[in-house]
């Protein structure tokens, strides 16, 4: 999200990539795809909660976000980054929640070892846009210009 914030303010994306020498690489394409999406639309969310656990047996970051748009079907998101210390890779996953209470409860459950899988993010609503009105050659009232 910090990368997204910088990109949307003019920073070249190639200038702020993650340094592969400073941490584990992504474990899979799903992690890479979510990283790319968050770099592009991370500024669509507000950070509500973040916790980093540096326990060698459970290296995890949980983040709860709120969508800034009222049209989002999953207005609260939880993003979880977990590090597999044996394989030295990391995974990034996202879940969608209808309420902030549900999102924060999932975060608490994950940190206490009781969480189930993240619920899927509700698909984006598809809006039917009205067909654009055809342009006509109707005359404008005198004295009016475009």
N, C-alpha and C positions, 0 to 999 in steps of 0.2 A: 504494500500500500504506500509505503514511503517512496518507492520507485515510481509508482503511478502519480503521486503528488508532484514529484520533480519533473516527470515527463510532461505532464499537463501544464507545466509552467516553463517549458522550453528546453529542458535538459535533454540532450541526445540519449536515447535508450542504451546505445552501445557504451556509453560512458559510465553507466551505473549498474552493470551486470554483477552478479554474484561472483566473487573470486573463487574458483574451484579448489584453490590451494588452502582456503580458510575453513573448509567444512566438508561434510560428506556430499557426494553427488546425488542427484535425484535417483530414486529407485526404479521409476517407471515413467512411461509416457503420460499417465494420468497426472502425476506430479508436475511434469514439465508443462502440460496443457493448462493446469490451474494456475501455475506461476505466470504464464504468459497472459492469461485472462485477467488476473489481478493487476498485472503491470498496466494493462490497458484500461480497465474499468474500476480499479481500486478506489478511485475518487468518487464513486457512486455510493460509497458506504461511510458511515461514521464509526469510529472505534469506540466500543462501549466497555470492553473488559479484555484484559490480556494477562496471562500468567505463563511464566517460563519455569519449568522444573529442570534443574541441572543434576538430577540423580542419575548416576551412571547406569542404573538398572531401568530407568524410565526417563529418557531425555525427550521431553515433550513441550510444545508450546500450544496453548489453546487461546483462541481469540474469538470474542463475540462482537459481531458487527450489526449495525442497523442500516437498512437501505434508506437512502435519502429520498427516493421516489416513493410516492404513495401508491403507485400502480404495481408494485412488486408483490407477487403472490407469496413468497417466502421473505417477509420483511426483516427477519432476524436470521443471521448466518453465524455458523461456528466454523472456523477454519482451524484445523489441527495439523501440526507438523510433528512427526515422530521420527526419531533416529534409531535405526537398527545398528547398535554398536558392534555386533558380530560381523555383519556384512559391510559396515561403514557406509550406509546409504540412508536417505531420508525420504519419507513420503509426506505428501500434503493432500489433505482431503477437506471437503466442504459439506456441511449439512444445512438444511433449511428448517426454520421454525416459525410458527405463527405468532408466538409471543416472546417477549424478552425473558419471562420467567422460565419458559421451557428451554430456551437457549442456555441460560445460566445454570439451570439444573443439570443439563447434559454436561456442561463444563465441570461442575462439582462432582458429578458421578464419574467422569473420566479421570479426574485427579484422585479420586478415592478408589479407583479400580472397579467400579460397578456399572459403567456405561455400556450400553448396547451399541450397535452400529449407528452411525450418523444417519438421520432420516434424509431422504433425497430432497434436493432443492426442487420446489414446485416449478414446473415449466413456465416460461414467460407467457404472459397473456398475449393472445394475438388479437389485435384490434383491426376491425374492418374499416378501412379508410374510404370515405366517399370518393367516387370518381371525380376527377377535377372537372370543373365547368369548362366547356369549350370556349375558346376565345371568339368573340364576335366582332364584327366591324361596326357595331352600333356607335352612333356619334355621341360625343360628349357634349354636355351643356356648354354654351358659349362661355369663354373665360376660364374654363377648367383645363388644366394640363395634367399630364402624368406626373 
